[in-house]
Amino acid sequence: MSQARDTHTATLLANGKVLVAGGEDTTKTGALASAELYDPATGTWSPTGGLAQARYFHTATLLADGRVLVVGGYNGTVRLSSAEIYDPATGTRSPTGNLAQGRSLHTASLLSDGRVLVAGGFFVPAALASAEVFNLATGAWSATGNLNQARYNHAATLLPDGKVLVEGGNSATSSYLFSTELYDPAAGTWSLTVSLHQARRQQTATLLPDGRVLAAGGLGIGYLTSAELFH
């Protein structure tokens, strides 16, 4: 890449290229607004339209129409409520509706109906239980049911039945969580489900072909080698 960065996002586009956006710079004191495209056919990077607002600890979600929704994050001073959409066809970004609640370290999940669910996150001084849904047709956000457990640094996975599984993360007191929850987009509600065997944050959560979810690694009592399956 032309710019060193961490805590950025990477999104596979419909054309096969990968969009990397934002992040924190090497001084660890500033957020980045730059973005780059990776072309697997040539193995090269090229600059593309930068973010309207520099940010890290944000999310970037590929929408049903091929554009990318960038939401929230941290600019080094405040947790952001702003959102913007990147259009691969033009390489440009445009602002869209703001979140009701600024947040970073949240999750964003593309629902089966094309909406985007943003859940939890961090806003000074603690974890958030709130969740919001983005409607691509209107560019607006609406509140939906609150999580049973405020959390950030968690994982979220869209399940085959259209529900979203949220697991682990940090609690409002920054302890690590065992709890998991299911979001029902038809009802707009959350329900607690079977807990993790190991409290963990910053783990990966991968949907397997048979519908189970693999939670792997993360941070708990030290860095974790353990993994577990949800089914």
C-alpha positions as CSV (number, residue, x, y, z in Angstrom):
1,M,0.0,0.0,0.0
2,S,1.1,3.6,-0.4
3,Q,0.1,4.4,3.2
4,A,1.0,2.4,6.3
5,R,-2.1,1.9,8.4
6,D,-3.9,-0.2,11.0
7,T,-7.4,-0.6,12.4
8,H,-8.6,0.1,8.9
9,T,-11.3,-1.8,6.9
10,A,-11.0,-4.1,3.9
11,T,-14.0,-4.8,1.7
12,L,-14.2,-7.2,-1.3
13,L,-16.1,-5.4,-4.1
14,A,-18.3,-7.0,-6.7
15,N,-15.7,-6.4,-9.3
16,G,-13.1,-8.5,-7.4
17,K,-11.0,-5.6,-6.2
18,V,-10.5,-4.9,-2.4
19,L,-11.2,-1.5,-0.9
20,V,-9.0,-0.5,2.1
21,A,-10.2,2.6,3.8
22,G,-9.2,4.8,6.8
23,G,-7.2,3.5,9.8
24,E,-4.7,5.0,12.1
25,D,-1.3,6.3,11.0
26,T,2.1,5.2,12.1
27,T,2.4,7.9,14.7
28,K,-0.6,6.4,16.5
29,T,-1.9,10.0,16.9
30,G,-4.0,10.6,13.8
31,A,-6.8,9.0,11.8
32,L,-6.5,8.6,8.1
33,A,-9.0,9.6,5.4
34,S,-7.2,7.9,2.5
35,A,-8.4,4.8,0.7
36,E,-6.8,2.4,-1.8
37,L,-7.9,-0.4,-4.2
38,Y,-6.1,-3.7,-4.5
39,D,-6.3,-5.3,-8.0
40,P,-5.7,-9.1,-7.7
41,A,-5.2,-9.4,-11.5
42,T,-2.1,-7.2,-11.3
43,G,-1.2,-7.5,-7.6
44,T,-1.0,-3.7,-7.4
45,W,-2.6,-0.9,-5.3
46,S,-4.0,2.4,-6.6
47,P,-5.5,5.4,-4.8
48,T,-9.3,6.0,-4.8
49,G,-11.7,8.5,-3.4
50,G,-10.8,9.2,0.2
51,L,-13.2,9.3,3.2
52,A,-15.0,12.5,3.8
53,Q,-14.0,12.1,7.4
54,A,-10.8,10.5,8.7
55,R,-11.6,7.5,11.0
56,Y,-10.5,4.2,12.5
57,F,-12.4,1.6,14.5
58,H,-15.2,2.1,11.9
59,T,-17.1,-0.5,9.8
60,A,-17.4,-0.9,6.0
61,T,-20.2,-2.9,4.6
62,L,-20.8,-4.0,1.0
63,L,-24.4,-3.1,0.1
64,A,-26.7,-5.0,-2.1
65,D,-26.2,-2.5,-5.0
66,G,-22.4,-2.9,-4.9
67,R,-21.6,0.3,-3.0
68,V,-19.9,0.4,0.4
69,L,-21.4,1.9,3.6
70,V,-18.8,3.3,6.0
71,V,-20.1,4.0,9.5
72,G,-18.9,5.6,12.7
73,G,-15.4,5.1,14.2
74,Y,-13.0,7.3,16.0
75,N,-11.1,10.3,14.6
76,G,-8.7,10.6,17.5
77,T,-10.9,13.0,19.4
78,V,-14.5,11.9,19.2
79,R,-16.6,8.8,18.4
80,L,-18.3,9.6,15.1
81,S,-22.0,9.5,14.1
82,S,-21.3,10.2,10.5
83,A,-21.7,7.7,7.6
84,E,-20.7,7.8,4.0
85,I,-21.1,5.7,0.9
86,Y,-18.4,4.7,-1.6
87,D,-19.3,4.1,-5.2
88,P,-16.8,1.8,-7.0
89,A,-18.2,2.9,-10.4
90,T,-17.0,6.5,-9.9
91,G,-14.4,6.1,-7.1
92,T,-16.2,8.8,-5.1
93,R,-17.9,9.1,-1.7
94,S,-21.1,10.8,-0.7
95,P,-22.5,11.5,2.8
96,T,-25.6,9.7,4.0
97,G,-27.7,9.9,7.1
98,N,-26.0,10.2,10.5
99,L,-26.3,7.6,13.3
100,A,-28.4,8.8,16.2
101,Q,-25.5,7.7,18.4
102,G,-21.8,8.1,17.7
103,R,-19.9,4.9,18.1
104,S,-16.7,3.0,17.5
105,L,-15.7,-0.7,17.8
106,H,-19.3,-1.7,16.8
107,T,-20.4,-4.3,14.3
108,A,-22.3,-3.8,11.0
109,S,-24.2,-6.6,9.4
110,L,-25.9,-6.6,6.0
111,L,-29.4,-8.1,6.6
112,S,-31.2,-10.4,4.1
113,D,-33.5,-7.6,3.1
114,G,-30.7,-5.2,2.2
115,R,-30.7,-3.1,5.4
116,V,-27.7,-2.8,7.6
117,L,-27.7,-3.5,11.3
118,V,-25.2,-1.6,13.5
119,A,-25.0,-2.9,17.0
120,G,-23.2,-1.9,20.2
121,G,-19.9,-0.2,20.2
122,F,-18.1,2.3,22.4
123,F,-18.9,5.9,23.3
124,V,-17.2,7.6,26.2
125,P,-17.3,6.4,28.9
126,A,-18.6,2.9,28.3
127,A,-20.1,0.2,26.1
128,L,-23.4,0.8,24.2
129,A,-26.4,-1.4,24.1
130,S,-28.2,0.5,21.4
131,A,-28.6,-0.7,17.8
132,E,-29.7,1.1,14.6
133,V,-30.8,0.0,11.1
134,F,-29.8,1.7,7.9
135,N,-32.3,1.8,5.0
136,L,-30.5,2.1,1.7
137,A,-33.7,3.3,-0.1
138,T,-34.0,6.3,2.1
139,G,-30.4,6.8,3.4
140,A,-31.8,7.1,6.9
141,W,-31.2,5.3,10.2
142,S,-33.9,4.1,12.6
143,A,-33.6,2.8,16.1
144,T,-34.2,-0.9,16.7
145,G,-34.3,-3.0,19.9
146,N,-31.4,-2.7,22.4
147,L,-29.0,-5.5,23.1
148,N,-29.6,-7.2,26.4
149,Q,-25.9,-6.6,27.2
150,A,-24.0,-3.5,26.3
151,R,-20.8,-4.5,24.4
152,Y,-18.0,-3.5,22.1
153,N,-15.1,-5.4,20.4
154,H,-17.7,-8.2,19.8
155,A,-18.4,-10.3,16.7
156,A,-21.5,-10.5,14.6
157,T,-22.6,-13.1,12.0
158,L,-25.6,-13.2,9.7
159,L,-27.1,-16.7,10.0
160,P,-28.9,-18.6,7.2
161,D,-32.3,-17.9,8.8
162,G,-31.7,-14.2,8.5
163,K,-31.0,-13.6,12.2
164,V,-27.8,-12.0,13.4
165,L,-25.6,-13.7,16.1
166,V,-23.6,-11.4,18.3
167,E,-21.1,-12.8,20.7
168,G,-18.6,-11.8,23.3
169,G,-16.8,-8.5,23.5
170,N,-16.2,-6.0,26.3
171,S,-18.9,-5.1,28.8
172,A,-19.7,-1.7,30.1
173,T,-17.1,-2.3,32.9
174,S,-14.6,-3.5,30.2
175,S,-14.7,-7.1,31.4
176,Y,-14.8,-9.8,28.8
177,L,-18.2,-11.4,28.0
178,F,-19.4,-14.9,27.7
179,S,-22.9,-13.9,26.6
180,T,-24.3,-14.2,23.0
181,E,-27.5,-12.8,21.5
182,L,-29.7,-13.2,18.5
183,Y,-31.3,-10.3,16.6
184,D,-34.6,-11.0,14.8
185,P,-34.9,-8.4,12.0
186,A,-38.6,-9.2,11.6
187,A,-39.4,-8.3,15.2
188,G,-36.5,-5.9,15.8
189,T,-35.7,-7.6,19.0
190,W,-32.7,-9.3,20.7
191,S,-32.8,-12.6,22.7
192,L,-30.1,-14.1,24.8
193,T,-28.9,-17.5,23.5
194,V,-26.3,-20.1,24.7
195,S,-23.2,-18.5,26.1
196,L,-19.6,-19.0,25.0
197,H,-17.5,-21.5,26.9
198,Q,-14.7,-18.9,27.0
199,A,-15.2,-15.2,27.5
200,R,-13.5,-13.4,24.6
201,R,-13.2,-10.2,22.7
202,Q,-11.8,-9.3,19.2
203,Q,-12.3,-12.9,18.1
204,T,-13.3,-13.9,14.6
205,A,-16.7,-15.5,13.9
206,T,-17.1,-17.4,10.6
207,L,-20.3,-18.9,9.1
208,L,-19.6,-22.4,8.0
209,P,-21.3,-24.1,5.0
210,D,-23.4,-26.2,7.4
211,G,-24.8,-23.1,9.2
212,R,-22.7,-23.4,12.3
213,V,-20.5,-20.4,13.4
214,L,-16.8,-20.9,14.3
215,A,-15.6,-18.4,17.0
216,A,-11.8,-18.5,17.1
217,G,-9.1,-16.8,19.2
218,G,-9.4,-13.3,20.6
219,L,-8.4,-12.0,23.9
220,G,-9.6,-13.4,27.2
221,I,-7.3,-14.5,30.0
222,G,-4.4,-13.7,27.7
223,Y,-4.4,-14.3,24.0
224,L,-6.6,-17.3,23.2
225,T,-5.8,-20.4,21.1
226,S,-9.3,-21.9,21.8
227,A,-12.1,-22.1,19.4
228,E,-15.8,-23.1,19.7
229,L,-18.8,-23.8,17.5
230,F,-22.3,-22.3,17.7
231,H,-25.1,-24.4,16.3
